[in-house]
Amino acid sequence: MSSKPGYKQTEIGEIPEDWDLLELGNGHVCIDITDGFHNTPKKAPNGIALIKVENIYDDKIHFDNVDKISIEEHRKEMKRCHPQDKDVLLTCVGTLGRTAVVETQEEFNIVRSVALLRPATRINSYFLAYLLHLSMTKYQMEALQTSTTRKGLYLESIRKIKIPVPRKIEEQQKIVAILWSVDQQIKITQMRIHGNQKIKKALMQKLLTKGIRHTRFKQTEIGEIPEQWNIDELGKIVDVIKRGPSQATNNEKKGIGYITSDCIDDNNILNFNSIKYLDELLIDDKNKYYIKSNDIIINCVNSPEKIGKVAMYEGNDDKYIIGFNNFALTINHNINPHCVKYILMLSEISQQIKKKLKPAVFQVSFSSSDLLSIIIPLPNTRFEQDYIVSILSNVDAKIENDLHIIQELDSLKKGLMSDLLTGRLRVKVN
């Protein structure tokens, strides 16, 4: 198979003629590949940080919530594994493929489930870390992993992973600079989202417990609220509550859309990319399960950390059905359903739900009667409900806009990585 001018064929596809396809274990790529403690070292509260898989995420090493080991244990392991500035860490057991470049002079060590890659002088550490996220590299990791119940890569397997490498380190550096600039935009946007989420949480707590311009308050079983407000069971303002059928679903878009717990993301937004589908022939009466516009979706079966997630369905009536692990609530037309959604997100309401949880198989759950018996505060006028919703919706709109920006930046980054890290798109080097 002939290649276009300036390129050559390799087992991973075309790469530039002045690039090399090299194994990680080749001394021109990494001068050392090792891993950390194979046995559990003794903990020492004031000792050296011990980095595990859970301490590596978002391409960084996070030193908060780490175990500590004694200096003596660390010194013994240093003979075999001694992380240094600009080493690349790769998670290699359980969760495969997370990376972080060491950016500290402080002493620390790692466990067996984290591999240490020490780049040769001709390899830019950040370029290597980006390459480890390339789809063709991840494919090799999957192919080389051990076929046990817990995914893992042995060091010999890591050494066999092949990557395309520009011979000039200046070209690597320019590629890194381009990808880093996109990463910075992503981080700035994430920081803006985090800031708006904190603002929203504070506004919810104030507006949904103190209201708008109230001066007189009363004590209730759920805390202090404006004197004119009411507290009542959620069931008093719910016209209809639905829970879907428990049936096997598919991802092939065959049948009718089925809203599962995975559809409610961490920002309390319905994510239709996670939707499942259900064969309509398996449903006795789908009209019983259809979601209506402005129904509130609340998750009722999940892990203790995730249960109770809330979102609003704002699409067309009778397009999707509610899943078995969620409830769909149709709120009385005299009440703003968006206001109720925000109320159900309050920490005081979450605490009430947690008190009603029952154990399920590896999970917890609550029933419809549990949910409908929850006591909620409610502004006594539709005007105040609408006003509160307008304030909170404005913050939500900013968060959703930034989430969309991050999706676009992620897509841009994936495309650039695919082109730049394989040489399909070249950068000029003096």
LUMNUVO-411482 format. One record per atom (N, C-alpha, C, O): z, x, y. Coordinates in steps of 0.2 Angstrom, whole numbers, plus 5000, padded with zeros to 4 digits. Layout:
ZXY/...
This chain:
500050044994/500050005000/500050045006/500550085007/499550045010/499450085016/499950065022/500150005022/500150105026/500650095031/500250095038/499750135038/500450065043/500150075050/500250145052/500750175050/499850165057/499950235060/500650245062/500950205066/500850305060/501550325063/502150305058/502650325060/501950265053/502450245048/502350265041/501750285040/502850255037/502750275030/503150225026/503650195028/502950215020/503250165015/503850195012/503850255010/504350165011/504950185007/505150125003/504850065004/505650134999/505850074995/506250024998/506349964996/506350035005/506649975009/506149945014/506349905018/505549975013/505049955018/504750005022/504950065021/504349985027/504050035032/504650065037/505050025039/504650135038/505050165043/504550215046/504050235044/504750235053/504350285056/504350355052/504750365048/503750385053/503650455050/504250505051/504350545047/504450495057/505050545059/505750525058/506250545061/505750475054/506450445051/506450465044/505950485041/507050465041/507250485034/507650425031/508050395034/507450415025/507850365021/508350405017/508150445012/508950405019/509450445016/510050405013/510250345015/510350435007/510950405005/511550415009/511550475012/512050375009/512650385013/512950455011/513250485015/512950465004/513250525001/512950585003/513150645001/512350585006/511950645007/512350675013/512550645018/512450745012/512850775017/512550775024/512850795029/511950755025/511650755031/511850685035/511750675041/512150635031/512350575034/513050575035/513350565040/513450585029/514150585029/514450655026/514150665020/514850685029/515150745026/515750735021/515950775017/515950675022/516550645017/516550575017/516450535022/516650545011/516750475010/517350475005/517350494999/517850435007/518450435003/518750365005/518550325008/519350355001/519750295003/520450305003/520650365003/520850255004/521550265006/522050264999/521750274994/522650245001/523150244995/522950204990/522750144991/522950224984/522850184978/523450154975/523450104972/524050184977/524750154975/525050134981/524950164987/525450084981/525750054987/526350104989/526850114986/526250134995/526750184998/527350145000/527350085002/527950175001/528550145003/528450135011/528150175014/528750075013/528750055020/529250095024/529850105021/529050105030/529550145034/529450105041/528950115044/529950065044/529850025050/529650065056/529250045060/529850135056/529650175062/529150225060/529150275064/528750215055/528350265053/527650265055/527450245061/527150285051/526450285053/526050225051/526250195045/525650195055/525250135053/524850145047/524550195046/524850085043/524450085037/523950025038/524149975038/523250045038/522749995040/522449965033/522250005029/522449895033/522249865028/521649825030/521449825036/521249785025/520649745027/520849695033/520449695037/521349665033/521549615038/521649645045/521649605050/521749715045/521849745052/521149765055/521149795060/520549755051/519949775053/519549705054/519349675049/519349695060/518949635062/518649645069/518949675073/518149605070/517749605077/517549685078/517549705084/517449725073/517249795074/517749835077/517549885080/518349815076/518949855079/519449865074/519549825069/519849915075/520549925071/521049885075/521149905081/521449845072/521949805076/522649835074/522849825068/523049865078/523649895076/524249855077/524849875075/524149795079/524749745079/524749715072/524249705068/525349705070/525549675063/525249715057/525049695053/525449785058/525249825053/525849845049/526449845052/525849865043/526349895039/526449965041/525949995044/527049995041/527150065042/527350105036/527750075032/527150165036/527350215030/527750275033/527650285039/528050305029/528450365031/527950425033/527350425030/528150465037/527750525039/527650575032/527050595032/528150575028/528050615022/527450585017/527050625015/527450515017/526950485013/526250505016/525750515012/526250495022/525650505026/525350575025/524750585024/525850625025/525650695025/525350715018/524950755017/525650685013/525450695006/524750665005/524250695002/524550605008/523950575007/523350615012/522750605010/523650645017/523150675022/522750725018/522150745020/522950755013/522550805009/521950775006/521350805005/521950705005/521350675002/521050625007/520450615007/521450595012/521150545017/521550555023/522150545023/521250575028/521550585035/521050565040/520650595043/521150495042/520650465047/520750505054/521250525056/520150515057/520050555063/519650515068/519250475066/519650535074/519250505079/518550505077/518250565075/518150455078/517450445077/517250435069/516750435068/517750435065/517650415058/517450345058/517650305063/517150315053/516950245052/517250215046/517250245041/517650165047/518050135042/517550075039/517250035043/517550065033/517150005030/517649975025/517850005020/517749905025/518149875020/517649865014/517149845014/518049885008/517649885002/517949854996/517649854991/518449814997/518749774992/518949704995/519249705000/518749654991/518949584993/518449564999/517849534997/518549575005/518049565010/517649625011/517849675014/517049625010/516549685010/516249685017/516049635020/516149745019/515649755025/515949755032/515549765037/516549745033/516849745040/516849825042/517049865037/516749835048/516749905050/517149915057/517249865060/517349975058/517649995064/517550075065/517650105060/517450095071/517450165072/518150185075/518350145080/518350235072/519050255075/518950285082/518550325083/519450255086/519350275093/520050285096/520250275101/520450325092/521150345093/521250415091/521050435085/521750455094/521950515092/522650505088/522850555085/522850445088/523550435084/523450435077/522950425074/523950465074/523950465066/524050395063/524450355065/523650385058/523750325054/523350335047/523050385046/523450295042/523150295036/522850235034/522950185037/522550235028/522250175026/522350155018/522650205015/522250105016/522350085009/521650085005/521150105008/521750074998/521150084994/520550034996/520050054995/520749984999/520249935000/519849945006/519349905009/519950005010/519650025015/519350095014/519750145012/518650105015/518350175014/518350205021/518250175026/518350275021/518250315027/517650355026/517550385021/517150345031/516550385031/516550425037/516650405043/516450495036/516450545041/515750565042/515450605038/515450545048/514750565049/514650635050/515050665053/514050655048/513850725050/513650735057/513650685060/513650795059/513550805067/512850775069/512850755075/512350765065/511750735067/511750655067/511250625069/512350625065/512350555065/512850525070/513450545070/512650475074/513050445079/513550395075/513250355071/514150395076/514650355072/514450285073/514450245069/514350265080/514150195081/513550165078/513450115076/513050215078/512350195075/512550185067/512250135064/512950225064/513050215057/513450145056/513250115051/513950135060/514250065060/513750005060/513849965057/513350015065/512849955066/512349955059/512249895057/512150015057/511750015051/512149975045/511749945041/512749985045/513149955039/513149875040/513349845035/512949855045/512949775046/512149755045/512049695045/511749795044/511049775043/510949735037/511249755032/510549685037/510449645031/510249685025/510549665019/509849735025/509649775019/510249815017/510249825011/510649835021/511249875019/511749825015/512049845010/511849765018/512249715015/512049695008/512449685003/511349695008/511049675001/511249724996/511349714990/511149794998/511349844993/512149844991/512249854986/512549824996/513249824995/513349764989/513749774985/513049704990/513149654985/512849674979/513149654973/512349714978/512049734972/512449784968/512449794962/512749824972/513149884970/513849864968/514249904965/514149804970/514849794969/515049784962/514549764958/515649784960/515849774954/515849704952/515949664957/515749684946/515649614944/516349594941/516349564936/516849594945/517549574943/517649514948/517249494952/518249484946/518449424950/518549444958/518449394962/518749504959/518849524966/518249574968/518249624965/517849554973/517349594975/517549664977/518049674980/517149714975/517349784977/516849834976/516349824972/516849884980/516349944980/516750004978/517250024982/516550044973/516850104971/516550154976/515950144979/516850214977/516550264982/515950284980/515450304984/515850294973/515150314971/514550274973/514050294974/514750204972/514250154974/514150164982/513550154984/514650164986/514550174993/514050234995/513650234999/514150284991/513750354992/513050334991/512650374993/512850284986/512250274984/511850234989/511250224989/512150204994/511850154999/511350195003/511550245006/510750165004/510250205007/510150175014/510150115015/510050215019/509950195026/509350235029/509250295028/509050195034/508550235038/508850265044/509250235048/508650335045/508950375050/508450405054/508050445052/508450395061/508050445065/508350515065/508950525065/507850565065/508050635065/508350655071/508750695071/508150625077/508450645083/509050595085/508950535085/509650635086/510250595088/510150555094/510450505096/509750585099/509550555105/509250485104/509450435108/508850475099/508550405098/509150355095/509150305097/509550385091/510150345088/510550325094/510750265095/510650365099/511150355105/510850295109/511150255112/510150305110/509850255114/509850185111/509950135114/509750185104/509850115101/510550085101/510650025102/511050135100/511750115101/511850085108/512150035109/511550115113/511650095120/511350025121/511749975124/510850005118/510549935119/510949885115/511049835118/511149905109/511549855105/512249845108/512549795108/512549905111/513149895114/513149855120/513649815122/512649855124/512549815130/512549735128/512849695132/512249725123/512249655120/512949635118/513249575119/513349685114/513949665112/514449655118/514949615118/514349695123/514749685129/514749615132/515149585134/514049595133/513949525135/514349475131/514649425133/514349485124/514649435119/515449445121/515749385121/515649505122/516449505123/516649475129/517149445130/516249485135/516349455141/516349375140/516849345143/515849355137/515849275136/516449255132/516749205133/516649295127/517149275122/517849275127/518249225126/517949325131/518449325135/518549265140/519049235141/517949245142/517849185147/518049125143/518449075145/517849115137/518049055132/518749055131/519149005132/519049115129/519749125128/520149105134/520649065134/519949125140/520249105146/520249025148/520748995150/519648995146/519648925147/520048885142/520248835144/520048915136/520448885131/521248875133/521548825132/521448935136/522148935138/522248885144/522748855144/521748885149/521748835154/521848765151/522248725154/521348745147/521348685144/521948665140/522248605141/522248705137/522948695133/523448675138/523848635137/523448715144/524048705149/523848635152/524348605154/523248625154/523048555157/523248505152/523548455155/523048505146/523248455141/524048435141/524248385141/524348495141/525148485141/525348455147/525848405146/525148465153/525348445159/525048365160/525448325161/524448355159/524148295161/524348245156/524448185157/524448255149/524548205144/525348195143/525548165138/525748235147/526448215146/526748205153/527248175154/526448225159/526648215166/526148165169/526348135174/525548165167/525048115171/524848145177/524948205179/524548095181/524348115188/524748085193/524848025194/525048125197/525448105203/526048065202/526248025206/526348065196/526948025194/527548065197/527548125197/528048025199/528648055202/529248035198/529848065198/529247985194/529747955190/529647965183/529047945181/530047985179/529947995172/530547965168/531047955170/530447965161/530947935157/530947975150/530348005148/531447985147/531548015141/531347975135/531547915135/530947995130/530747955124/530848005118/531048065119/530747975112/530848015106/530348065105/530448115101/529748065109/529348125109/529348165116/528848205117/529848155120/529948195126/529848155132/529848095132/529848195138/529848155144/529148135146/528648175145/529048075148/528348055150/528448005156/529047985158/527947995160/527947955166/528347885164/528147855159/528647855169/529047795168/528647735166/528747695163/528047735169/527547685168/527147685162/526847635160/527147745159/526747755152/527147715146/527747705147/526747705141/527047675135/527047735129/526647775130/527447725125/527347755118/527347705113/527647655113/526947715108/526847675103/526547705097/526247765097/526447675091/526147695085/525447705086/525147655090/525147755084/524347765084/524047705082/523547675084/524247675076/523947615073/523847555078/523447515076/524247545083/524247495088/523547495092/523347445094/523247555092/522647555096/522047575092/521447585095/522147575085/521547595081/521347525078/521647485075/520647515079/520347445077/520147455069/520247415065/519847515068/519647525061/519747605059/519747645063/520047615053/520147675050/519747685044/519747635039/519347735043/518947745037/519047815034/519247865037/518947815027/518947875023/518447875018/518347825015/518047935018/517447925014/517547935006/518147945004/517047925002/517047934995/517148004993/516848044996/517448014987/517548074984/516948084979/517048064973/516448114981/515848124977/515548204978/515748234983/515248224973/514948294973/514348284978/513948244979/514348344983/513848344988/513348404987/513448434982/512848404991/512348454990/512148484997/512348455002/511848544997/511648575004/510948565005/510648605009/510548525001/509848525001/509548475005/508948455005/509948445010/509748385014/509448335010/508948295013/509748315004/509548265001/510048205001/510548214999/509848145004/510348095004/510548085011/510148095016/511148065012/511448045018/511948095020/512348125016/511948115027/512448165030/513148145029/513348085029/513548195027/514248185024/514748235028/514648295027/515148205033/515548245037/516148275033/516648235032/516148335032/516748365028/517248395033/517148395039/517748425031/518248465035/517948525038/518148545044/517448555035/517148615038/516748595044/516548645048/516548535045/516148515051/516548515057/516248515063/517248515057/517648525063/517848595064/518148625060/517548625069/517648695070/518248705074/518648665076/518448775075/519048795079/519148765086/519648775089/518548745089/518548725096/518548645096/518348615101/518748615090/518748545090/518048515092/518048455095/517548545089/516848515090/516548505083/516648545079/516148455082/515848435076/515248485076/514748485080/515248525070/514748575069/514248545064/514448545058/513648525065/513248495060/512848545056/512448525052/512948605058/512648655053/513048665047/512748695042/513648635047/514048645041/514048575037/514448565032/513548535039/513548465035/513348465028/512948505026/513648425024/513448415017/513048355016/513048315021/512748345011/512348285009/512548255003/512748284998/512548185003/512748144997/512148094995/511848064999/512048094988/511548054986/511747984987/512347954985/511347944990/511447874992/511647824986/511947774986/511347844980/511447804974/512147814972/512347774968/512547864974/513247874972/513747834976/514247824974/513447804981/513947764986/513847694985/513347664985/514447654983/514447584982/514247544988/513847494987/514447564994/514347525000/514347575006/514947585008/513847605007/513847655013/514047625019/514347665024/513947565021/514147535027/514947535028/515147535034/515347545023/516047555023/516247625026/516747625029/515747665026/515947735028/515547765034/515647815036/515047725036/514747745042/515147765048/515647725049/515047815052/515347835058/515047805064/514347805064/515447775068/515147745074/515247795080/515647845080/514747785085/514847835091/515547825094/515847775095/515847885096/516447885099/517047875094/517647865096/516847875088/517447885083/517747955083/517448005084/518447955082/518848015082/518848035074/519047995070/518648095073/518748125066/519348165066/519348215070/519748155061/520348195060/520448215053/520348175048/520548285052/520548305045/521248295042/521748305045/521248265036/521848245032/521948285026/522448265023/521548325023/521648365017/521348435019/520848445020/521848485019/521648555020/522248605019/522748585016/522148665021/522748715021/523248695026/523048655031/523848715026/524348695031/524148725038/524348695043/523748775038/523548805044/523048765048/523048765054/522548735044/522048705047/522048625047/521648595050/522548595043/522548525043/522648495050/523048525054/522348435051/522448395057/521948415063/522048395069/521448455061/520948465066/520548405068/520548355064/520448395075/520148335078/519548355081/519448405084/519048305081/518448305085/518148235086/518448185083/517748235091/517448165093/516648165090/516348215091/516448105087/515748105085/515448065091/515648005093/514948095094/514548065100/513848045098/513448045103/513648045092/512948035090/512847955089/513247915092/512247945086/512047875085/512547845079/512747875075/512547775080/512947745074/512547745068/511947755068/512947745062/512647735056/512147785054/511647775050/512247845056/511847905054/512147945049/511847975044/512847955049/513247995045/513847955042/514047905045/514047975036/514647945033/515247995033/515148055033/515847965034/516448015034/516548035027/516448005022/516848105027/516948135021/517648115018/518048075022/517848135012/518448115009/519048145012/519648115012/518948205015/519548245017/519648235025/520048265028/519248185027/519348165035/519448085035/519348045031/519748065041/519847995043/519347995049/519348035053/519047935050/518647915056/519047855059/519147805056/519247865065/519547815069/519147785074/518847815079/519047715074/518747675079/519347655084/519747615082/519347675090/519847655095/519647595098/519147575100/520247555100/520147485104/519747505110/519847555113/519247455111/518847465117/519147465124/518847485129/519747445124/520147445131/520447515132/520647535138/520447565127/520647625128/520147685128/519647675124/520147735132/519647785132/519847825125/520347865125/519347825121/519447865114/519447945115/519847975112/519147965121/519248035122/519948055124/520148115122/520248015128/520948025129/521348025123/521848065123/521247985118/521647985112/521448045108/521948075105/520848075108/520648135105/521148195108/521448225104/521148195114/521548245117/522248245116/522648295114/522548185115/523248165114/523348195107/523948225105/522948185102/523048205095/523048275094/523148305089/522748315099/522748385099/523348415102/523448475102/523848375105/524448405108/524948435102/524948405096/525248485104/525748515099/526248465096/526448465091/526548425101/527048375099/526748325093/527148305089/526048305094/525748265089/525648305082/525848275077/525448365083/525348405077/526048415073/526048415067/526648425077/527248425073/527448365070/527748365064/527248305072/527348245069/526948245062/527248225057/526348265063/525948265057/526148315051/526248295045/526448365053/526648415049/527248395045/527348415039/527648355048/528248325045/528048275039/528448255035/527448245040/527248195035/526848225029/526548185025/526648295029/526248325024/526548315017/527148325016/526048305013/526248305006/525848355002/525248365004/526048384997/525648434993/525148404990/525148354986/524548444990/523948424986/523748484982/524148534982/523148484978/523048544974/522848604979/522248604982/523248654979/523148714983/523048694991/522948734995/523248634993/523248615000/523748565001/524248554997/523748535007/524148485009/523748425012/523148425013/524148365012/523748305015/524248255018/524848265017/523948205021/524348145024/523848085023/523248095023/524248025023/523847965021/523747935028/523947955033/523347875027/523147835033/523747805036/523847805042/524247785032/524847755034/525247805038/525547795043/525247865035/525647925039/525347935046/525647935051/524647935046/524347945053/524447885058/524547905063/524347825055/524447775060/525147755062/525247725067/525647785059/526347775061/526547835066/527147835068/526047875068/526247935072/526347895079/526047855081/526847925083/527047895090/526647945095/526748005095/526347905099/525947945104/526147915111/526247855112/526047965116/526147935123/525447915126/524947945124/525447865130/524747835132/524847815140/525247775141/524347845144/524347825151/524247745151/523847725147/524547715155/524547635155/523947605158/523847545157/523547645162/522947615165/522347655163/522347715161/521747615162/521147645160/520947695165/520647755164/521047685172/520847735177/521147805176/520847855176/521847805174/522147865173/521947905167/521847965167/521747865162/521547895156/520847925157/520747985155/520447885161/519747915162/519747975167/519448025166/520247975171/520348035176/520548095172/520348155174/521048085168/521248145164/520648175159/520648235159/520348125156/519748145152/519248185156/518948235154/519148165162/518648195167/518848265168/518348315168/519448285169/519648345170/519648395164/519348445164/519848365158/519848405152/519148415150/518948465147/518648365151/517948365149/517648425153/517148455150/517748425159/517448485163/517648555160/517148595160/518248565158/518448625155/518048635148/517748685146/518048575144/517648575138/516948595139/516648635135/516648575144/515948585145/515748655146/515348685144/516248695150/516148765151/516248805145/515848845143/516748785140/516848815134/516248805130/515948855127/515948745129/515348735125/514748765128/514348795124/514648775134/514148815137/514148885135/513648915133/514748915135/514848985133/514748995126/514549045124/514948945122/514848945115/514148955113/513848985109/513748915117/512948915116/512748985118/512249005115/512949005124/512749075126/512849125120/512449175119/513449125117/513649175112/513149165106/512949215103/512949105104/512449095099/511849125101/511549155096/511649115107/510949145109/511049225109/510549265107/511649255111/511749325111/511749355104/511449405102/512049315099/512149335092/511449335089/511249385086/511049285091/510349285088/509949345091/509549375088/510049355098/509649415101/509849485097/509449525096/510549485096/510749545093/510449555086/510349615084/510449505082/510249515075/509449535075/509249575071/509149505080/508449525080/508349595083/507949635080/508749615087/508649685090/508849735084/508549785083/509449715081/509649765075/509149765070/508949825068/508749715068/508249715063/507649755065/507449795061/507549755071/506949795074/507149865076/506749915074/507649875079/507849945081/508149985076/507950045076/508449955071/508849995066/508350015060/508550055055/507749985060/507250005055/506650035058/506150055055/506650045065/506050085068/505450035070/504950065072/505549975068/504949925070/504849925078/504249925080/505449935081/505349935089/505650005090/506250015089/505250045094/505450115095/505750115102/505550085107/506150165103/506450175110/506150245112/506050295108/506050255119/505750325121/506350375122/506850355124/506250435119/506650485119/506350545123/505850565121/506650575128/506350625132/506350695127/506050745129/
